[in-house]
Amino acid sequence: MPIYVRCPYCKSDQNIKHRRCQKCGKPLPKQGKLYRVRVEHNGRVVTKTCPTLELAKEIEVKIKTELIEGTYFDRRKEEKARTPFCEFFEKKYLPDAKNNKSEKSYQREHQLYHAWIKPVIGSKSLKDISPFDLERIKKHMREAGKAPRTIEYALAVIRQAFNKAILWGYFKGENPVSKVKKPKKDNKRQRFLSPSEAQSLLEECKRRSKQLWEICLLSLYTGMRAGEIFNLKWADIDFEHELIHIKDSKNRNNRVVYMTPEVKAMLVAKEKGQPDELVFKDRKGGKIKTISRAFDRAVKALGLNDGVTDPRDKVVFHTLRHTFASWLAIQGTPIYTIKELMGHKTLAMTERYSHLIPDTKREAVKGLTEMFKASANVIALKKEN
C-alpha cells in the first residue's frame, strides 16, 4: 500500500497496520498521526503528507489520475508560479542565502527586503511581478534619498531571487530585473589620507587595540580588503619571498600582494599558528566578521570626519585601501600595475586614480611643446642659411 503512517520519533514511514515503529521500536500514536502518500509512475515518485487517512486516500487517487493524464507536474509548475514573492523569499531564498553568503551580506539583503522590496512586491505572485513594479521600488528609494548604489543593490537582490526561482522551478521566463535600467551612480570615494593622517590613525588604533592596528597597517600598505584580511591563514604568508597569497578574493581570482618592511615586521612579531589557522581571530578564536567599532572611535577622536557630510568623503576602513592605491598613483605607478595590486576585475575600476598623476600628464604635454619649439628652431635656422 502506498500510504504509510509517519513515526514522530525517527521520521520513518511505517505500515498503517503496525502499532509500533519497526525501526526505533517506539509505539505509534493513536491520535494526531501523519500519513504519507507515495505514488510512483513511469519512474517518477510523488510524496505527500496528510493529517488523516481519509484525506490521504483521496489525494492518492487524485495524484494517480493526474500522473496518468500527464497534468500533475504542469499543475505543480503553475502552483509554484503563483507563489507570493514574500513566501518564496522568506522560506526559500533567505535560508539559502544564510547558508551560502557571509553574515554581513545576509543581513544587508534581509534589511533591504523588509524596508523596500516587501512593501511593493511581497504580496504579488512571482509570475505577476513586472519591470513596472521594480521601477516603483526604484522610485520609492530615490524619493527617500537612497544612494544609487543602494538602489542597485536592492535590484541585485531581486535579480538573484528570481534566478533562484528559475533554477528551482518556481518561475519560467525572463528575469524581470533584466528589463530595468540600473540607476546612474557615482559612489567612488575621493577621500584618501595624507601620510601624517595615516600615521596618526595607526597610532590611535594601536592605542585602542593592537590587532586593530595590525589589520589597519596591513590594509594601508597592501591594499587588502577587510574580507581578505579576515580570511588570511598562515599558509598564505610567504616570509621567504615576502609575499602574501590572497585566495578566493571578492572577484574570485587569486593574487599576491607584497610585504613592505612594516608589514613583514608586524607579521614576524605575531605568534605564528598552524598553516590552516587564521592569522587574525575574534575573541572566541573564530573568524572576524566585521571591523571593530574601535576604528570608528579612533576616527572620531582624531576628528577626521568633522564637518564632512558626503558619505563618499568620510573616512571608513575602506579608506585605507583607497589610500594605498592613491599613494601609488601619486608616485607615478602605472595604472595597470595599480589594477593588479588592487585586484580589480577591470581597468575601468582603477581609472579613478589616474587623475592623481597630474605631473606625468603635464610633463607629457610640455614634452610636445618642447618638441614643437625644437622643430621650429630647426626650420628657422634652415631659412637663415
N, C-alpha and C positions, 0 to 999 in steps of 0.2 A: 504494500500500500504506500503511495507517495505522500501520505500525510503522517507526520510524526509529532510527538509531544516533546517540547524543549525542556531539558533538565536545567533548572535555575542555578545549579551549583557548578557543574562542569561545562555547561552550554552545549552539550552533545544532543543529538536527535535520537529519540527512543521510540520504540513501537508503542502505539497508543494503548495496547493491551497490558503493557508492563506496569507494575506498581512501584518497582524500584529501578533506578538507573543502572543499566548493565555495565556502565563504565566506572562510575565512582561509588556505586552501591548505596547511595542515599535514596530515601523514599521520594517519589514524585508527588507533588502537591495534588490534593483532591480538588482544590479551588484555585482560581487565578492562573490556570495553565496557559501556556503559549503553544500554539500549534504551528508547525512548519509544513508548508505545501512545497513539494518538489516535483516538478514536471519536466520530463525530458522529451525532446522532439528533434529528430534529424541532427543529433549530436549537440544540440544546444540545451542548456539547463536553466530553468527559471525557478526561483525560490521566493516564497512569500511567508510572512509571519502573521498569524491571526489570533485574536483573543478567544474565539470559540470554535468548536469542532464543526458546527453547522456552517459557519461562515467559511471555514477552511474548505469544506466540500463544495460550496458554491463557487469559490474562487478557483478551485482546481478544475471544475468543469469549464468555467469561462476561459481560463488560460489555455486549456487544451483546445478549445474551439478556435480561439484566435490564432494559436500556433498553426493549426491545420489550415486555416484560411489565409495565413500569411499576413495578418493585420496586427499581431501583437506588438512587434518591435516598432512598426510605424507609429502605432498609438503611443508607445513609450517615448519615442522621439518628440512627438507633438506635446506630450505632457511635460517633458523636460524643458522644451522651448517656452512653455507657459510659466515656468518657474519665476517668481518675482526676483528681481535683481538682489534685493536685500537678503533673501533666503539663500541664494547661491553664494553671495559674497561672504556672509557671516558663517554659513555652515560648511562651505566647500573651499572658497578661495583663502579666507583668512587663516584657517587651520593649516593649510598647505604653506602659506607664507611664513607662518610662525615656525614651521619645521625646517624651511629651506632658506630663510633670509635672516639677516642679522637682527638683533633685538631693536636696534635703532631704526632700521628700515621698516620693520613690522609696526612699531609704534607710530611712525610717521604716516604710514598708509592707513592705519586704524583711525588716526586723528583726522586725516583728510576725508576719509569716507563718512564719518559721523558728522563732520562740520559742513561739508559742501556737496558730497555725492549723494548720500542717502536722502536728504530732503527733496531732491529733484527727481531722481530716478529709482529710489529704493522700492517703491510700491509697483513700479511698472515691470511687466514680464520681459524677459531677455529679448524675445522676438519683437517686442513693440518699441524698444529703445531706438531712437533715430539720432542722426547728427544734430538735428534741431534741439533735442534735449540736452546734448552736450554743449551746444552753444549757449544754452541758458545757464549752465554751470559756469562757463567762462564769464558770462555777463555778471552774474551774481558775485563772483570772486573779484572781478575787476572793479565793480562798484564799491566793494568793501575795502578797496585799496590793497589787495593782494598783489605781490610782485609777479611779473610774467613767468618767472621760473617756478613759482609755487603753483600757478595755474597749469603750467606744462606738466608738473609732477602729478597733479590730480588727474589730468588726462592720461598720463602714462599708467597710473594705477587702474583706470577703467580699461585701457587697452590690454593690459596684462590679464585682467579678469576675464575679458572676452576671449582672449587667446586660450586661456584655460578652459573656458566654456566650450569652445570649439574642439579642443583636444579631448575633453571628457564627454562629448556628445550632447551637451546642453544647448548648443547653438549651431546653426548651419547658415553659412553665408559669409559676406564680407564684414570684417570688424568695423563697426560704425565710427570708431575713432579715426580710422584711416581717411575719412572724408571731412575731418575737422582740421582747420588750419591751426598751427601752433602759434601762440601769442608771440609778438615781437618782444625781444628781451635784450637787455644789456646789463647783466648781473656781474660783469667782470670786475674783480677787485682792482682798484688802482693804488690803494694804500700799501706801502711797504715800509719797513723800519729802517732808520738810519743806523749805522754801526753803533753809535752811542745809545740809541733807544734799545737796540737789541741787547747790548751789554747790560743795561740797566734792568731789562726784563728778565734776562737769565739770572742775574744776581737776586732779584726779588723772588723769582720762582724757587731758587736754591734755598733761600732763607725759609721758605714755607714747606718745601718738600724736595728732598734730594732726587727722588725718582722723577718727579715732575721736571726738575732741571735737566735730568739726563734725557728725557723724552723730547723736551724743547730743543736742547742742544743738537740732538740727532736730526730733528726736522729742519732746523735752521741751516745746518752745514751739509745736509744731503738732499733736502727737498722731499723727504719721505712723508707720505700721508699718515694720518693718525692710525688708520686701519692697518697699514703696512707695518707700522711700528708695533702695534698690539699683537700682530701675527708672527713677529720675528722670533726665531728659535736659534739656539746656539749653533746648530748645524749650518745656519745661514751666514755665520760670521767667519770670514777667512782672514785671520790676522797676518798670515804669512804674506799674502798678496795685497793686504789692506783693502779688501772688498767686502761688500755686504750683498748677499743674493736675495732678491725680492721675488717671491713666488706667488703666482695667482693674484696679481695686483688688481686694481679697480678695472683695468682694461683687459684683464685675463691674460696678460702677457708677462713673462718673466723678464727681469732686467737686473743689472748690477748697479750699485752706487759705490762711490769711492770714499774711503775714510780720510778725513783730514786728521792732522796730528791731535786736535782737540777731541775728536770723536774716538780715535783709537785709544787715547789715554783714558777716556771715560769708560770705555768698554773693558779695557785691561784691568781697571781698578775694581770692576764688579766681580762678585763671586760667580765663577763660571759653573753652569749647570750641565746636565746631560745633553747630548746632541738634540734630542727631541723635546727638550724643556724650553719653555718660553723665557725670553730674556727679561721681559717686564711682566710682572704679575700684579693682580689686585691683592687686597689684604687677606683674602682666603686662599691665595695661591693659584687662582684661576686666571682666565683671560680677561684683560681690561676691556670694558665695553665703551667707555667714553672718557674724555679728558676730565681730569679733576677740576672741580669748581675753584680750587685754589688758583688756577690760571686766571680766571676772571677777576678774582680778588686782587691778584698781583697787577693786572692791567689797570684796575680801578685805583689801586694805591699809587700808581705812577701817573695817573691822570691822562693816560694815552688816548682815551675816548672822550675826554671832556669837551663839550661843545660840538661833538660830532653827531649829526642827525641821520645822515645817509648810511644805511646798513653796509653798503659796499665800502665805506671808508672806515668802518670800525675795526679795531684790532681784535682778531679772534685767533684761535690756534692755527688755522689755515694760513694766516698772515705770514707765519714763519716759512712755510713752503713758498709762498709768493715772494717773500723777501729773498730767499735763496736764488730764485730764477731772476729776479730783478737785479741783484748784485752781479750775477753772471753777465747779464746783458750790458750793464754799465761798464764792466771791464772789457767789453768788446768780444765776448764769446759768441761764435756763430750761432744763429738761430737754430740750425739743425742739431747742433751739439746740445743746446739747451733742451730741445724737444726730447732727445734720447735720455738725457739725465733726469728729466721730469717724468718720463714715462707717458708722454702724451700720445694719444692714438693718431692724431693728425697734426700736420704743421700749422693748420689754422688755429689750433688751440694755443700755440706758442707765439703766434704773431702779435699778441697783445704786448709782448715785451720788446718788440722791435723799435718802438719809439724811444726806448731808453738808451739807444745807441746814437744820439744826435751827432756826436763828433765824427763818427765814421761817415755818416751821410754828408755832413758839412764838408769834411775833407775831400770826399769824392767829388762834390760839386766844385770845390776850389781847384781840384786837380784838372777839371775840364777847363776852367778859366785860365789856369797857368799854361795848359797845352795850347789853348787858342792864342794867348799872348805870344808864346814862343813861336807859333806858326806865323803870326802877323809880323813879328820882328824879322823872321827869315825872308818873308816876301818883300818887306821894306828894304832890306839890305840888297836883295837882288835887283830891285828897281834903281837903287843908288848906284850900283855897279854898272 
